[in-house]
């Protein structure tokens, strides 16, 4: 441990919870408080084991599909969004639904509907098997194509190359998405994109913060779950900037060998990772010899999304999202 004496820790800013995650968790908590347990949730409300386990202890029941939900019960759709078929199934089963889909994902669904109605085939840039991609692809029974890489563009077979549009998963690598869009535009010059970038503000901001932090560090640790797309992208961004980069779900997963002899360690967290996990990681780094902890300057996020009307009574805006769900000791 003496090898790490005097090691500095830099904290990326912003990091951790975004407005869509805050909203989704609050919907589950308020539904449990107002309606009582059990409240069923289709898929993980957000991709973080700590958050899911905490809500499970409070009475949330996480299911893979709606046929696991008793008829007439309350079900919440996760922040990643669902297909139109899932919505139809919920209605057919008489389920009371609260939709925790991130409004920025809903925006993509609306774009898809408008493009298909206008006679365009739609290319979805996203990760196959990810619930957000599945939900977006499920906005229509036909006319949708999923691609994951720039190389996939050459394999696309379209009815009319002159009437094609694209949308993206909200949690992609900004740089990767730009490369794929460039390949689309090269092959289909008439391709139509969304008026505003689909990659969400929080994904962009967290990647930008890592791009700023990583060159200052010997190693970057990302707090996030393996199935979290945006957390994986943060690790990749740090790696692409030349830093060694690792992802942990909890402080216990930090391996001493990763930081042995390092002078400066960067820490960030995915948009579904609560600040309490960052604090625990910082404490573990201190136990391993870290001294100075410094939060870097960055964009202040003030986005707040509205709750479903039935659950919204008495809501107060959170003063500082970075300090929510686990106190952050002020930096000296």
N, C-alpha and C positions, 0 to 999 in steps of 0.2 A: 504493500500500500504506500510505502514511502516513495515509490516511483511517481505517484500522482500528487505529491505535496505541491500546493500552489497552482494546481490545475484550475483554469477558469471555465465557467459555464456561461454560454450565451443562450438567451431565450428568444426564439423567433417571435415576431409580433406583426400581424395577428397569428393566432394558433387556436386550436380547439374548437369548441362549439360554434356553429353558425346559427343563423336565425331559423333555418328550416329544421335543424335538429332540436333547438330549444322549443320550437312550436310543437314538434311531434311528441317529445317527451312530456310536455305540459298537457297535451291532449289526453294522453294515457293517465297521467296523475289526476287530472281533474275529473275524468270519467270515473275513475276508481273512487274518488272522494264523493262525487255527487250521486253516482248510481250504485256504488258498492261492487265488491268482487263477486264472481269473476268477471273480468272484462277480457274478451278474446282479441288477440292481435295477430293479423295475418303476416307471417314472416317477422323477422327481427325488426322492431320499430326503427332502429338505426343500427348500423353495423359496429356495435361495441358490446363486448361480453359483460363488462362491469355495469353498464347501463341496463342491459337486458336482465341480468341477474337481480339488480336492485328492484326493477319493476315487477319481476316475477315474485319476489318476496312480498311485495305490496298487494299481490292478487291478480296480476296480469297473467293470462294463459296464452302462450305463443303457439301458433299452429302453422302447419305448412299449407294447408288448403282449407277451403270453407266447409267441406263436408265433415270436418272435425269440430265445427261449431254447432251447438244445439240450436234447433229452429227457434226463432224468436229472441235469440240472445243479442247482445251488443258486440259488434266487431269493429276494430279499428284497422284501416289500411295503413301500411308502413309509409315512411317518408319517401320511399323509392317509387311509389306509384303502382297502379295495377292496370291490367288490360280491361277492355270493355266487357269481355266475357265474364271476368270476375265480378264486375258491377252487376251484370245481369243475373249471375248466380246468387249474389247476395240478396237481390230483390226477390228472386223466386223463392228463396228460403225464408223470407220474412225477417231478415236480420236488420237490426237497427245499426246504421253505419255512421261512424265518424271518420272522415277522410283526413289522414295526417300527411297526405302527399305534399311534398315541398311545393310551394307555389311556383318555383322556378322550373320544376319538372312538369307541373300542370301547364305552364306556358309552352313547353315543347309539345305536349299533347295537343294543345289548341293549334299550334303551328302545323302539326301533321294533318289535323282534320281540314284546315283551310287549304293546304296544298293538294290533298287528295281530292277535295271538292272542286278545285280548280283544274283537275285533270292531270296533275303531275304524279309521276312515280316518286317515292320518297326513299332516299338512302339514309339509313341511320348509322352514324359513326359511334360505335360503342363496343363494350366487352360482352361477348356471347355468354349467356348464362347469368349475367348480373341482373338482379331484379328490376333495376331501372330500365335496362335495355328491353327486357321481356315485357315490361308494362308499356313502354313506348311502341314496340313492335306490335303489341296487341291492341293498338288503337284502331286497327283495320284488319280485315280478313285477307286482303290482297293489296298489291301495289307497294309493298314495303320490302326493302333490301337491307340487310345488316352487313357492315364491313368493319374490320378491326384494324387493318393496316393499309398503308399506301399501296402495297402490293395487291390487295384485294380489289382495287379499283379496276385493274385490267381484266378481272374475271366477271365484272358486272355484265349482265345481259338485260337490256332494257327494250321495251316496246318502241319507245320514241326517244332517242337521245336528246332531242330538242326540248323535251318536257320532263326535266328531272330536277328535283330539289333535294336538299340535305338538311338534317338536324343532327345534333350531337348529344351524347350522354353528358350530363352536367358536371361530372367529376373526372373528366379526362385530363391528361397532361396537355397543357396549353400548346406546347411546342409540337407534340405528336399530332394533335388535332389540326394545327396549321399545315403540317406537312401532308396530311391526308386530304385536306380541303384543296391544297395546291394541286395534288394529283388528280382530284376530281375535276377541277377547273381546266387542267391541261387536256384531259380526255373529253370532257363535256363542257365546252366553252359557254354554253347557254345555261349551265347549272345555276339554280336559284338557291340562295341561302337565307337564313332568318335575318330580319332587320337588325337584330342585336345578337351578339354571340350567345350561344346556348350555355357555354361553360359558365358556371355560376360565379358570382362576385367573390364568394368565400374560397372557392377552389383557386381562382386566379390570385387572390390576395395571399393565400397561404403558400402557393408556389413562388410568388414573387418574393415573399419574406425569406423563403429558404434560399432562393437564388442570391439574395443579399447576404445571408448569414453564412452559407456553406464555404465561400472562399476564405472566410475568416477563421475557419475551424479545421482541425485535424480529423475529426470524426463527428457525424451527426446522428443523433438518436431520435427516431420518430415514435411517438406514442400513438398506437393505433392497433386495430384488429386485422388479422390476415385477410379477412373478407371485405375490408373497407377499401374501395377503389381509390378514394382521394388520399388515404393514408399511404397506400402503395405508391401512388404517384409522387408524393412528397419524398419518399426514400429514393425513388429513381431520379428526381430532380437534383437532390443533393449529390448523388453518385455522379450524375452527368456534369456537375460543377467541379468534380475532382476530389470530393471528400469521401472517405469511407463512410458508409451509411447502413444503419441497422434499424429494424422495427421491433418494438416490444409492446406487449399488451399490458404489462405491469412491471414495476421496478424489479421484481424478483427475476425477470428474464434477462436483465442486464448482465452481460458476461464481463468479468474483470479484464480479460484479454483484449476486449475491444478498445479499452481506454488506457491500457497500461503504457506509461511513458508519454501520453498525449498531453499537450500543453493547453489545448482549448477544445472543449466539447460543446457542440451546438445541440439544442433540444427544441423540438417542435411537437405538435400534436395534430392529428387528423380532425376533421370537422365534427366527428361523432365521439371524440375522446374528451371526457370531462377533465377539468383543471386539477381535480384532486389527484389524478394519476400522474400528472406532471409534477405536482408537489412531492409526491412519494418518490418519483425518480430523482428529483433534485436532492432529497434527503439521502437517498442511497449513494448518489455521487459524492455528497459531502462525507459520508462514512468512508468512501474510498479515497478521500484526500482532497476533494475539490474545495476551493476556498471562495474566491469571488464569484458571485452570481449576478449577471447583468442582463436586464431586459433591453433588447434593441428597440430603437425607434421604429415606428411603422404606422400604417393606416389605422385610424380609429373607425371601427364598424358600428353603425347605429341602426342597421336594418332590423325591423321588428315586423313579423307577419301576424295578421289577425287570426284569432281562434274561431272555430265554429261558433255561431251565435249562442247556441244552447249552453256552451261551456265558458263563455267569455266574461260573465259577470264578475266584477271586482278585480279584473286583471290589472296589475301594475307593471310598468316597464322596468326591466332590470337595470340597475344603475351601471353595473360593470360586468359584462358577460365573462371576462377573463377570471373574475374572482368568484363566479357562481359555482356551486357544487364543489366546494373545497377552497378554503381561504388561501390566498396568495400573499405571502409575507412581502411587505413593501421592500423594494430593493434599496440598498444604501449606495 
